[in-house]
Amino acid sequence: MQETPLIPASPVKANLEKPVVQLIKVHKSFNVGESTEVEVLHGIDMVLNAGEFVAVMGPSGSGKSTLLNLVGLLDRPTQGQLLITGMETTRLDDQALTQLRGRSIGFVFQYHHLIGAFSALENVMLPMVGLQGYPTAAIEARALSLIESVGLTPWRDTPATRLSGGQQQRVAVARALIMQPALLLADEPTGNLDTKSANAVFDLFRRVNREHGTAVLFVTHNPELAHRCDRTIQVIDGLVPA
C-alpha cells in the first residue's frame, strides 16, 4: 500500500537554498542590569536551510533550551539578529512575533502538552481552530488526513489520556504540522519513549522533512538519533564551535 503523504503537496516547492533560520552574533543574558546578570549565549552564528534535518546536542546547562526558545520566538535575544523565513525578528512587537510563530513554526516537546480530555482529533485541530476562532469542516478534514498519516485513525476519537506515550507523541507531531510550518522544533521528543516508539517518532520527523522540505531542529541526547540527522550542532558553554 502506498504511504499517505503527511500533508497535501504544496504547489510551490521549498527553496532548499533559502535559510529558514539565521542567527547572527546572537547573545542572550538573563537578569540584565542586575547584580545577578548572567550571559548564557555568547555570540551564536547559525544557519538552518529549508530541507535540513539538524540535531542539536550538548550537555545539560550548555544553552540548548535557551537557543531553542530564541529560535521558536518564545524569547528575545539580548544582542544580535535572528531571522525566521527571512524576516528579522528582534524589532517585532509581541503580536507580530505571535503571528510569525503560529504561521511558520511547529513545536514538539518531550512532554507532549496535549489536552487530556480532548480526543486525538481535537488536539490536532487546536492550532487552526485557535486561528479561525471556531472549527470548520475543512479544518477537521485536514486534521483527519494528518491523523491517518501518523497511523492513528482507529484512535481519532480516543481521549489523549488513554493513548500510549508513542501515540501521544505522534498526535503532537500531527498537531505541529497542521499549519504547514516551514520549521519544526523538537525538544527531546523521544526522551520519554522506549526504543521502538522513539524510532517511529524519529522516522515520522524524517518523513516530514523529506516529503515537504520542512526544516527540522531536533534537540537530543541520543547519539544514535543524532547520527541519522544531516548534521549536528554542538552547543558548548553557550557557544556553537565552528
N, C-alpha and C positions, 0 to 999 in steps of 0.2 A: 504494500500500500504506500502511495506517495505521501510524504510528510506534509502536513498542512503548514503553510507559511505562518510565521508568528504574527505578522501584521500585514495588511494589504500592501503590495509593492507600490512605492511612490513613483509618480511619473517623472520625477527628477531624481536621478541617481546622486548619491552622496559624492561630493568632490573630495577624493581621498588626499588631495594635496592641501586642502584648506584646514588650518588649525581650528579645532573646536575649543581648545583651552590654551591660553598663553599666560604665563606668569613671568613678569619682568622685574627683577630685583625686588621681590616681594618680602617684606618684613611683617612680623606680627608680634606685638607686645601686649601684655595684659597689665592692668593697674597703671596705665600711663599717667605720669606726673606725680605718682605717689612714691613713697619710700620703698614700697614693695614691688615697684615696676620690674617686670622680667620680660626679656625678649625670647620668644620661643622659636620663631623662624627668622633666619639671618640672611635675607637676600636671595630668595629662591628664583632660579630661572628654569622654566619648564615649558614644553610644548607637547600637546596631545592632538594628533591629527584625526580627522574623520576616518573611521575604519580601523583604528588601532585598538588593540586589547592589551592594556598595560597593567602589570602588577605593581603595587606599592608595598614595600617591605621595610622593616626597621624595628628595632627594639621598642618595648614599651617606654613611653615618655620621650620618644625621639621627635615628635611633632607630626606624626601621620594624621591623627584625628584633626589637629588644627589645620593642616593642609587641606584635608577633605572638606572641612567646614567652610574654608575660604572658597574653594572651587565650587562647592554647592551653593554659594551665596547665602549661607547661613550666618556668616560673619564677614567683617570687612578687614582688609589689610591695613596696617598702620602706615606703611610706606610701600611704594611700588605700584605697578599696573597689573590688573587682572582683566583679561579679555575672555568673554564667553561667546562663541559663534561670531567672533569678530567685533563684538561690542565691548567697549571699555566700560567697566562696571563701577569703578571706585567713586565716581561722581553721581551715580544714580541715586535717587531717593528710594525710600523703603518700598513704595508702591511699585516703582519700575523694576526693582530687584525681584519682588514677588512675582510680577508678571513674567519676567525673563526666566526665573527659576521654574515656574509652572509650565512654561512653554517649551523649555529646552533641556531640562534636567530631570532624570528619573532616579529615585533613591531606593536602594535595598540594603537594609541593615542586618546586623547579626540577630537582633530581636526584631521580628517581622513587623510589629506595630499594627497588626490587624485589629479591627473592632470585633471582639469575640462574639457578640450577639448577632452580628451580620453574617450572612452567607458568603461563601466564596465569591459568588457573582456580585453581590452588593459591595463587597470590599474592592473588587476590581473596578467597578463603576464609579467609585467615590471621587477620584480626581476630576473626571469630566462632569459629574453631577455638581460638584462644587463650583466649577467654572460656569456651567449652564444655569445653575440655580434650581434645577429640577430634573428628574430622569426623563429620558425620551426613548422611543423605540430604537433610534439609531445608536444611542449610547449603549443600550442593552445588547443590541446585535453585535456591536464591536467588542464588548466585554465577553460575550458568549464565544466569539471567534477566538479570543485570547485564552479563555478557559479551555477550549478544545485543544488549542495548540500546545498547552502545557500539560495535557493529558488528564484534566480534572473534570471533564464533562459529567461523569457519574456523581461527582461531589459538588456540583454547581450550587445546589440549594442547602448544602451542609453548613451549619454554623462553624466559624473559624476555630472555635474551641474544641471541636470534635475532629479536626483534621490532625494528621501526624505532623511532626516537625518539618519533614521534607515537603509535604503537601502545602503547609502554611507558607513555606519559603517560595514555592512555585506560584502561589497566589500573589505573594508580594512582588515577584518578578512581573507577572501579568499586569498587576496594578501599575507598576513603574513604566510599563510600555504603552499604556492606553493613550497617552498624549503624543506618542511617536517622538520621543525626545532625541535630540542629537547626541546626548551624553547620558550614560548610565554610571552612577556612582555606587559602588558596592563596598560596604564596610564590614569585613569579616562575615560575608553572608553564609558561609559554610561552617562557621566556628562552632555551632551547636549541633551539627548534624553528624550522623555516622558516615562512614566512608562511602557507602553506596549512594546515599542521599546527597552527600557533598559532591560526588562526581556528576550526578544527574543535574544538580543545580548549576554546577560549573558548565556542563555541556549546553545547558539552556542559554546561559550568557553568551557562550561562544557561537551558538546558532544565531542569536540576535545580531551579534557583531558581524558575522559573515554574510547573512542574508540581506542586511539593510545598511551596512557601513556605519552602524552606531558605534561611537567611541565608548570604550569601557575602561574605567579606572577601578581596579579591583584590589582592595586592601586585604592582605592575607599574611598569616604567619606560616602558611603551609608551603614549603619549598617545592613540593611536587606540583602543586597547582600553579605556582609562580612560573615554573619551568615551561608550562604549557601555554603561557602568555607570549605575546610577540616580543616583549622586552620587560625589564624590571627596573623600576626606580627605587633606589635605596634612600631612605631618609635617616640621616645620622646626625644627632645633636642639632637638629633644626636646619640642616644643610642637605642639599642634593648634590653629592660629589659629581664632577664632570666625568 
